[in-house]
Amino acid sequence: MIFAGLPLSQVLAIAGAAGAAIVFLYLLKMRRRAVAVPFSRIWDRVLRDEDATSLISRLKRLLSLLLQLALLALLLLALGDPRLSAALVSGRSIVVLVDASASMQATDAAPTRLEAARRRVREMARGMSGSDRMLVAQMDAATTPLSTLTSDTTELLTAIDKVTPTEARADFPRALRFATDTLRGHEKAEIIVLSDGALGAAHDALGDVHVGDVKVSWVRLGERGDNAGITQFSVRRYPLDKSRYEVMIEVTNTHDQPKEIELSLLGDGDLVDVTKLRLGPGERLPRFYPNLSGASRTLEARLRNADGTRDDLPADDVAYALLPERRRVKVQAVSAGNTFLDAALLLDEYLEVKSVAPSAYPAQGRFDVTIFDGVAPKLAAGSGHALYLAPRGEHAPVKAGKELREFGFDAWEKKSPLLRWMVLDTIGVDEGFELVPAQGDRVVASSDDAGKKRAILVDGRRDGARFVALGFDPRRSDIVLRVAWPLLLLNVINELVEEDTRYISSFSTGEVWKIPAPSGASSVEIVGPDGAVAKVGVQEGRAAMLGQRAGVYRVRAPGVETAFAANLASVAESTISPAERVEVDGKPTAEPSAFTVGVRRELWLYLLAAAVGLSLVEWLTYHRRLTV
């Protein structure tokens, strides 16, 4: 026998002090009440009965004292929580992993699979024996313990109520590693997973998860897999006309039967387009919406069955995207005069251009981008990032190499945002020179010179500022007569100011988001779709947080408020057909151990019940004047 509550020494100390106090109170002599009587013969009757009743009175008071001492002993023993050592050794240690990923919001188990999991865990908690201990943890992109390893049913039921759905994929290997670490050293250890089985392999970057002798059980949830979802959604503005934009949406049918669906696109809450689609089993269908206008900030895509009903997973039937803000970019053009440069910069109404002669550089103010036309002075503070056209001199970011004549673009990075929508193989250049990149620079385009590639467009970074260098004067080529010239300028400007080409129209749930933060902010407040506010620190201009919910978020800093969107963009989570089996450590999972509601084996419960019963006995005997 051991005491799981108060230690035995403390119980004995309390018992001694409290028992002595009770005995002292009972030893106090009862003070008789003075009663005036009209006739002395009444006292004769009292004196005759006193000898006959004194022994019974003492016995009654002794019985009352014993009842009080017994009541005290029961209460103190209940506080000590006595348990049999053998019972503690034979009890189970259980970690329950409740899958709270997006697929658990499927409605094929009423009302959802997650609520069915909650009900099952409640049954387990109520069916534990007194020697069993359980820990409840939520499993999604992270693993969150919601209780201690305890046999307290009230704590476990409270923990179960804290399980909340997320729009993220469950990190099964991480959850298993947490559970095995928690159960290390415990006998009769068991992991119970409540999930639809859309968990993937128990393998991650650290390798296979090994659970050793720990028993792994799986409770299968879900019945069917009727679902189609939005698995990709992105938007970007056109560089030459930022009032217009294009949208890409990918819709996936994860069901094993063909589906007819209705896809709606809304801009700033107004309906833009409605399309009816027919998808085959497992088909992924991309849809492009080019040359759209009207929306200024928010786009939303909605999906439903063609007959107007919903499928089994509403979480992936809605997706959000935000258009980049149309802000003015301040550009400083350092040139002795270049009509082609000036004309190309006039094409974008959101460019605020300041022209300055090389001798007058730098101009007053701060700029996002500075264009150096045939000159390369030392970069002054406030110039921002830089575009160099035929740079030469001591302060040029790249050295000038071999002189080149009658050359062109023979190789270039077709996926580079600097060259988006451009065809370069027909451009001819009269004269220029090779750019010699430094370590860490990136060659974006090159020309073939006698079998050797010569860099003519280089991207890099110097002293914290980015630069792009072109190895020839555009006026010495026919690029200025083509649409490629303004496209190149606007692509470079957009890339240097990290707008449009790097803009993330929506994040994916279940990942660590690196959210652009207002300049100079050390922390920001991020307001979620449900109104919950989280304060997040900022490092290197980014606020990092693990995103688990889809929707539109607001980022607040003193005097500034921005927004971003997040979506469930996971084919794996949209595939909601319950798995047939789950394997861990190369072995299939077993059925969970029996949990049946029965008699609890904690002795303190019975001791407390005995104390209540004893109090009731004393109350009855007192009012019937048996112990007074």
C-alpha positions in Angstrom: 0.0 0.0 0.0 1.3 3.4 -0.9 -0.1 6.9 -0.7 -0.5 8.6 -4.2 -1.9 11.8 -2.6 -0.7 13.4 0.7 2.3 11.4 2.0 1.7 9.1 5.0 3.8 11.3 7.4 1.7 14.3 6.6 -1.5 12.3 7.0 -0.4 11.1 10.4 0.6 14.6 11.5 -2.8 16.0 10.5 -4.5 13.1 12.2 -2.7 13.6 15.5 -3.4 17.3 15.6 -7.1 17.0 14.6 -7.8 14.0 16.8 -6.3 15.7 19.8 -8.5 18.7 19.2 -11.7 16.6 18.9 -10.9 14.6 22.1 -10.3 17.9 23.9 -13.6 19.3 22.9 -15.4 16.1 24.1 -13.6 16.3 27.5 -14.9 19.7 28.2 -17.5 19.5 31.0 -21.0 20.2 29.9 -22.4 23.3 31.6 -25.9 22.7 33.0 -28.6 25.1 32.3 -30.2 26.9 35.2 -34.0 26.2 35.3 -36.3 27.8 37.9 -38.8 25.2 39.2 -41.9 26.0 41.3 -41.8 22.9 43.6 -38.9 21.2 45.3 -40.3 17.7 44.8 -39.3 17.9 41.2 -35.7 17.8 42.2 -36.3 14.6 44.1 -37.3 12.9 40.8 -34.2 14.3 39.0 -31.8 13.1 41.8 -33.4 9.7 41.7 -32.9 9.3 37.9 -29.3 10.8 37.8 -27.5 7.7 39.0 -29.4 5.5 36.6 -28.6 7.6 33.5 -25.0 8.7 34.1 -23.5 5.5 32.6 -25.7 5.6 29.5 -24.9 9.3 29.0 -21.1 8.6 29.1 -21.6 5.7 26.7 -23.5 8.0 24.3 -20.8 10.7 24.4 -18.1 8.1 23.9 -20.0 6.7 20.8 -20.3 10.3 19.4 -16.5 10.8 19.9 -15.7 7.6 18.1 -18.0 8.6 15.2 -16.1 11.9 14.9 -12.7 10.2 15.0 -13.8 7.7 12.4 -15.1 10.5 10.2 -11.7 12.3 10.5 -9.8 9.1 9.7 -11.8 8.5 6.6 -11.3 12.0 5.3 -7.6 12.0 5.9 -7.2 8.6 4.3 -9.1 9.9 1.2 -6.6 12.8 1.0 -3.8 10.4 1.1 -5.3 8.5 -1.8 -4.0 5.0 -0.8 -3.4 2.5 -3.6 -2.2 -1.0 -3.8 1.4 -1.2 -5.2 0.4 -4.1 -7.5 -2.5 -2.1 -9.0 -0.1 0.8 -9.9 2.3 -1.6 -11.6 -0.4 -3.3 -13.6 -2.0 -0.1 -14.9 -1.8 1.0 -18.5 -0.1 4.2 -19.7 -1.9 5.5 -22.8 -1.2 8.4 -25.1 -4.2 9.3 -27.3 -3.4 11.1 -30.5 -6.5 12.8 -31.9 -6.2 13.7 -35.6 -7.4 17.3 -36.0 -6.3 17.8 -39.6 -8.5 19.1 -42.4 -9.8 15.7 -43.6 -11.2 15.2 -40.1 -13.8 17.9 -40.8 -15.5 15.6 -43.3 -19.2 15.3 -42.6 -19.7 11.6 -43.5 -19.6 10.9 -39.7 -22.3 13.1 -38.1 -21.7 15.8 -37.4 -18.0 15.5 -38.3 -15.2 12.9 -38.0 -13.5 15.0 -35.4 -16.6 15.1 -33.2 -16.9 11.3 -33.6 -13.3 11.1 -32.4 -14.1 13.3 -29.4 -17.0 11.0 -28.4 -14.8 7.9 -28.6 -12.1 9.4 -26.4 -14.7 10.4 -23.8 -15.8 6.8 -23.7 -12.2 5.7 -23.2 -11.6 8.2 -20.4 -14.7 7.1 -18.6 -13.9 3.4 -19.1 -10.4 3.5 -17.6 -9.6 1.5 -14.5 -8.3 3.3 -11.5 -4.7 2.3 -12.2 -4.8 3.4 -15.9 -3.3 6.8 -16.9 -4.0 8.7 -20.1 -2.6 11.7 -22.0 -4.7 13.4 -24.7 -2.8 15.2 -27.5 -4.0 17.0 -30.6 -2.2 15.9 -33.9 -2.0 18.4 -36.8 1.0 20.2 -38.3 2.3 20.2 -34.7 1.6 18.0 -31.7 -0.1 19.7 -28.8 -0.5 17.8 -25.4 -3.8 18.9 -23.9 -3.5 17.0 -20.5 -0.9 15.4 -18.3 -0.5 11.6 -18.1 -3.3 11.2 -15.5 -6.1 9.1 -14.3 -8.2 12.1 -13.5 -11.3 11.7 -15.6 -12.3 15.4 -15.2 -9.0 16.6 -16.5 -9.2 14.3 -19.5 -12.7 15.3 -20.4 -11.7 18.9 -20.2 -8.7 18.2 -22.5 -11.0 16.5 -25.0 -13.1 19.6 -25.3 -10.0 21.6 -26.2 -9.4 19.7 -29.4 -10.1 22.1 -32.3 -10.1 21.5 -36.0 -7.4 22.9 -38.3 -6.9 23.2 -42.0 -3.6 21.5 -42.1 -2.1 18.1 -42.7 -1.3 15.9 -39.7 2.5 15.4 -39.0 2.2 11.7 -38.0 5.9 11.0 -37.5 6.2 14.0 -35.1 3.2 12.8 -33.1 4.6 9.3 -32.8 7.9 10.6 -31.7 6.2 12.7 -29.0 4.1 9.7 -27.8 7.1 7.3 -27.6 9.1 9.9 -25.7 6.2 10.4 -23.3 5.8 6.6 -22.7 9.5 5.8 -22.4 10.1 3.7 -19.2 6.4 3.0 -18.6 5.0 -0.6 -18.5 1.9 -1.5 -20.6 2.5 1.5 -22.8 0.0 2.1 -25.6 -0.5 4.7 -28.3 -4.1 5.1 -29.6 -4.5 7.0 -32.9 -8.0 8.3 -33.8 -7.9 9.2 -37.4 -9.4 8.5 -40.9 -5.9 7.1 -41.7 -4.9 9.9 -44.1 -1.6 10.1 -42.3 1.1 9.0 -44.8 4.1 6.8 -43.8 5.6 7.0 -40.3 8.8 8.4 -41.8 10.3 11.9 -41.9 13.7 13.5 -42.4 15.0 11.7 -39.3 14.1 8.3 -40.8 11.6 5.7 -39.8 9.8 6.1 -36.4 10.6 3.2 -34.1 8.2 2.6 -31.2 9.8 -0.4 -29.7 7.5 -2.5 -27.4 4.9 0.2 -27.3 1.5 -1.0 -28.6 0.1 1.2 -31.4 -3.7 1.0 -32.0 -5.8 2.8 -34.5 -9.5 3.8 -34.4 -10.8 4.2 -37.9 -13.1 7.1 -38.6 -15.0 7.9 -41.7 -17.1 6.0 -44.2 -16.7 7.4 -47.7 -14.6 9.8 -49.8 -17.0 11.9 -51.9 -15.0 15.1 -52.4 -13.7 17.6 -54.9 -11.6 20.6 -53.7 -9.6 23.7 -54.7 -6.0 22.6 -54.6 -4.3 25.7 -56.1 -5.3 29.4 -56.2 -3.0 32.3 -57.2 -3.3 35.7 -58.8 -0.9 38.3 -60.1 -1.1 41.7 -61.7 0.2 42.4 -65.2 3.4 44.4 -65.2 2.3 46.8 -68.0 -1.2 47.3 -66.7 -1.6 46.8 -63.0 -5.3 47.5 -63.1 -5.6 44.1 -64.7 -4.7 40.6 -63.5 -4.8 36.9 -64.2 -5.9 34.0 -62.0 -5.0 30.4 -61.9 -7.2 27.8 -60.1 -6.7 24.1 -59.9 -9.6 21.8 -59.0 -9.1 18.2 -58.0 -11.7 15.4 -57.9 -10.4 12.9 -55.2 -13.4 10.7 -55.5 -13.3 7.4 -57.4 -16.4 8.5 -59.3 -16.8 11.3 -61.9 -18.2 14.5 -60.5 -20.0 17.6 -62.0 -19.1 20.7 -60.1 -19.8 24.5 -60.3 -16.8 26.8 -59.8 -17.4 30.5 -58.9 -14.9 33.3 -58.9 -15.6 36.5 -56.9 -13.7 39.7 -56.8 -14.2 42.0 -53.8 -17.4 40.1 -53.1 -18.9 40.5 -56.6 -19.4 37.5 -58.9 -16.8 37.5 -61.8 -17.4 34.1 -63.4 -19.3 30.8 -63.0 -18.1 27.7 -64.7 -19.6 24.2 -64.7 -17.0 21.4 -64.9 -17.0 17.7 -65.2 -14.1 15.9 -63.6 -13.2 12.3 -64.0 -12.1 10.1 -61.0 -8.9 11.5 -59.6 -8.6 14.2 -62.2 -6.8 17.5 -61.6 -8.0 20.3 -63.8 -6.3 23.8 -64.0 -8.3 26.8 -65.0 -6.8 30.1 -66.2 -8.6 33.4 -66.1 -6.5 35.9 -68.1 -7.0 39.7 -68.5 -9.4 40.2 -65.6 -10.2 43.6 -64.0 -12.5 45.1 -61.4 -11.3 43.6 -58.2 -8.9 45.9 -56.3 -7.9 43.6 -53.4 -9.7 40.4 -52.6 -10.5 37.3 -54.7 -12.4 34.3 -53.6 -13.1 30.9 -55.3 -16.0 28.7 -54.3 -16.8 25.1 -55.3 -20.0 23.1 -55.0 -21.7 20.2 -56.7 -23.6 21.1 -59.9 -26.9 20.2 -58.2 -26.2 22.8 -55.5 -25.3 20.3 -52.7 -22.1 20.2 -50.8 -19.6 17.3 -50.8 -18.2 15.6 -47.7 -15.4 18.1 -47.0 -16.5 21.8 -47.0 -13.0 23.0 -45.9 -11.5 22.8 -49.4 -14.5 24.3 -51.2 -13.4 27.9 -50.5 -10.1 29.5 -51.3 -8.8 33.1 -51.0 -6.2 35.3 -52.6 -5.2 38.9 -52.3 -3.9 41.1 -55.1 -0.8 43.1 -54.4 -1.4 46.7 -53.5 -0.9 49.1 -56.3 1.6 51.4 -54.7 3.8 53.9 -56.4 7.5 52.9 -56.9 10.0 55.7 -56.7 12.6 55.4 -59.5 15.8 57.6 -59.9 17.1 57.6 -63.5 20.8 58.7 -63.7 21.4 59.5 -67.3 22.8 62.1 -69.6 19.8 61.7 -71.8 18.1 58.6 -73.1 14.8 58.9 -74.9 14.2 55.1 -75.0 14.7 54.9 -71.3 12.4 57.8 -70.5 9.7 56.5 -72.8 9.7 53.0 -71.4 9.3 54.4 -67.8 6.3 56.3 -68.8 4.3 53.2 -69.6 3.6 52.4 -65.9 1.5 55.0 -64.2 2.6 53.7 -60.8 6.2 54.6 -61.4 7.3 57.9 -59.9 10.4 58.8 -61.9 13.0 61.4 -61.0 15.6 62.0 -63.8 19.0 63.4 -62.8 22.2 64.1 -64.6 25.3 62.0 -63.6 27.0 65.1 -62.2 23.9 65.9 -60.0 23.6 62.4 -58.5 22.3 61.7 -55.9 19.0 63.5 -56.1 17.2 64.6 -52.9 14.9 61.9 -51.3 14.8 58.2 -51.0 14.2 55.8 -53.9 13.2 52.2 -54.4 15.3 51.7 -57.5 18.0 53.7 -59.3 18.8 53.2 -63.0 22.4 54.0 -64.0 22.6 54.6 -67.8 26.1 54.1 -68.9 27.6 55.3 -65.6 28.5 53.6 -62.3 29.2 56.0 -59.5 29.5 54.9 -55.9 26.0 53.9 -54.7 24.7 56.7 -52.4 22.5 56.2 -49.4 18.8 56.3 -50.2 19.3 55.0 -53.8 17.7 51.6 -53.1 18.4 48.8 -55.4 20.1 49.4 -58.8 19.9 48.6 -62.5 23.1 49.2 -64.4 23.1 49.6 -68.2 26.6 49.0 -69.6 28.4 49.7 -66.3 32.1 50.5 -66.3 34.4 52.0 -63.8 35.8 51.5 -60.3 32.4 51.4 -58.6 30.6 49.1 -61.1 29.2 46.0 -59.3 30.7 43.7 -61.9 33.9 44.0 -63.8 33.9 44.5 -67.6 35.5 41.7 -69.5 36.1 40.9 -73.2 34.6 43.3 -75.8 31.9 41.7 -77.8 30.6 42.6 -81.3 27.5 41.5 -83.2 26.2 39.1 -80.6 22.9 38.2 -79.1 21.1 36.2 -76.3 22.1 32.6 -76.8 21.1 31.2 -73.4 19.0 32.6 -70.6 17.0 31.5 -67.6 13.5 31.0 -68.9 12.0 30.9 -65.4 13.8 34.0 -64.2 11.3 36.7 -63.2 13.6 39.3 -64.8 12.8 37.7 -68.2 9.1 36.9 -67.8 7.1 36.9 -71.0 10.2 37.7 -73.1 11.6 36.1 -76.3 15.3 37.0 -76.6 16.7 34.8 -79.3 15.9 37.3 -82.1 17.5 40.3 -80.4 20.7 41.5 -82.0 23.4 43.7 -80.3 26.0 45.7 -82.2 28.6 46.0 -79.5 29.0 45.5 -75.8 31.2 43.6 -73.3 31.3 40.6 -71.1 30.3 40.9 -67.5 32.6 39.1 -65.0 30.4 38.0 -62.1 31.7 37.6 -58.6 31.1 34.7 -56.3 27.4 34.5 -55.4 26.2 36.4 -58.5 23.8 34.8 -60.9 24.2 34.8 -64.6 20.7 35.3 -66.0 21.6 35.5 -69.8 24.8 34.9 -71.8 26.1 35.0 -75.3 28.0 32.3 -77.2 31.5 33.6 -78.2 33.6 31.0 -80.1 32.1 28.2 -78.0 32.4 30.0 -74.7 29.5 31.6 -72.9 29.9 35.2 -72.0 27.7 36.7 -69.3 25.7 39.7 -70.5 22.9 39.9 -67.8 23.9 39.4 -64.2 21.9 39.5 -61.0 23.5 39.9 -57.5 23.8 41.7 -54.3 26.4 44.3 -53.0 26.5 45.7 -49.5 22.9 44.6 -48.8 21.4 46.1 -51.9 20.5 44.1 -55.0 21.6 45.0 -58.5 21.0 43.9 -62.1 23.7 44.7 -64.7 23.3 44.6 -68.5 26.5 44.3 -70.6 25.6 46.7 -73.4 24.0 50.0 -74.1 20.4 49.2 -75.2 20.7 51.9 -77.9 23.4 49.8 -79.5 20.9 47.0 -80.1 17.4 46.5 -81.6 15.9 45.7 -78.1 14.7 49.2 -77.8 12.5 48.6 -80.9 10.8 45.6 -79.3 8.3 45.1 -76.5 11.1 43.2 -74.7 12.6 46.6 -73.7 9.8 48.0 -71.5 9.1 44.4 -70.3 12.8 44.1 -69.2 12.7 47.4 -67.3 9.4 46.7 -65.6 10.3 43.1 -64.7 13.6 44.3 -63.2 11.9 47.1 -61.2 9.2 44.7 -59.9 11.9 42.2 -58.9 14.1 44.7 -57.2 11.3 46.1 -55.1 10.1 42.6 -54.3 6.7 43.2 -55.6 4.5 41.2 -58.0 7.2 38.6 -59.0 7.7 37.6 -55.4 4.3 38.5 -54.1 2.6 35.5 -52.4 -1.1 35.8 -53.1 -1.9 33.1 -50.6 0.0 30.9 -48.1 -0.6 27.1 -47.7 -1.8 25.9 -44.3 0.4 23.5 -42.3 3.6 25.4 -43.1 5.7 28.0 -41.4 4.6 31.3 -42.9 7.2 34.1 -43.3 4.9 37.1 -43.5 6.3 40.5 -44.8 6.2 43.0 -41.9 6.0 46.8 -42.1 9.4 48.4 -42.2 10.9 49.1 -38.8 8.5 47.0 -36.8 9.9 44.7 -34.1 6.7 42.8 -33.7 3.2 42.7 -35.2 -0.3 41.6 -34.3 -1.8 39.0 -36.6 -5.6 38.8 -36.5 -6.9 35.5 -37.7 -10.1 34.7 -39.6 -11.8 33.9 -36.3 -10.7 37.2 -34.7 -8.0 35.7 -32.5 -5.0 38.0 -32.1 -1.4 36.7 -31.9 1.6 38.9 -31.3 4.6 37.7 -33.4 8.1 39.0 -33.4 9.8 40.2 -36.6 13.2 39.2 -37.8 14.8 40.4 -41.0 11.6 42.0 -42.0 9.5 38.8 -41.7 7.1 37.5 -39.0 7.2 33.7 -38.8 4.3 31.7 -37.6 2.9 28.2 -38.1 -0.3 28.6 -40.1 -3.1 26.1 -39.3 -6.3 27.9 -40.4 -7.4 29.0 -43.9 -8.9 32.5 -44.5 -7.9 36.2 -44.7 -5.5 37.5 -42.0 -4.7 41.1 -41.0 -1.2 42.2 -39.9 -1.2 45.2 -37.6 1.7 47.4 -36.6 1.6 51.0 -35.2 0.1 53.1 -38.0 0.1 50.3 -40.6 -2.3 47.5 -41.4 -1.8 44.9 -44.2 -3.4 41.6 -45.0 -2.6 38.1 -46.4 -4.6 35.0 -47.3 -4.1 31.3 -46.5 -5.7 28.2 -48.1 -5.9 24.5 -47.7 -4.0 23.5 -50.8 -3.3 19.9 -50.2 -4.4 17.0 -52.5 -3.5 14.6 -49.6 -6.0 16.3 -47.2 -8.7 16.6 -49.9 -8.4 12.8 -50.4 -10.8 11.8 -47.6 -11.4 8.2 -48.3 -10.7 6.4 -45.1 -7.5 4.2 -45.2 -7.8 0.5 -44.9 -4.8 0.1 -42.7 -2.1 2.1 -40.9 1.4 0.8 -40.5 4.0 1.9 -37.9 7.5 0.6 -37.6 6.7 -2.0 -40.4 3.8 -3.5 -38.5 0.0 -2.9 -38.9 -1.7 -1.2 -36.1 -3.9 -3.2 -33.7 -7.4 -2.7 -32.3 -7.3 -0.6 -29.1 -7.6 -2.3 -25.7 -11.0 -2.6 -24.2 -12.5 0.3 -22.4 -15.7 -0.5 -20.5 -17.4 1.7 -18.0 -17.1 -0.1 -14.7 -16.2 0.3 -11.0 -13.3 2.6 -10.4 -10.5 1.1 -8.3 -9.3 4.3 -6.5 -9.8 3.7 -2.8 -10.2 7.4 -2.0 -13.6 7.3 -3.7 -14.8 4.6 -1.4 -13.3 6.3 1.6 -15.1 9.5 0.7 -18.3 7.7 0.2 -17.9 6.0 3.7 -17.3 9.4 5.3 -20.5 10.7 3.7 -22.4 7.7 5.0 -20.9 8.0 8.4 -22.0 11.7 8.6 -25.5 10.6 7.6 -25.5 8.0 10.4 -24.4 10.6 13.0 -27.0 13.1 11.8 -29.8 10.4 12.2 -28.6 9.3 15.6 -28.2 12.9 16.8 -31.7 13.9 15.9 -33.1 10.7 17.4 -31.1 11.5 20.6 -29.2 8.3 20.5 -25.7 10.0 20.8 -26.6 13.0 23.0 
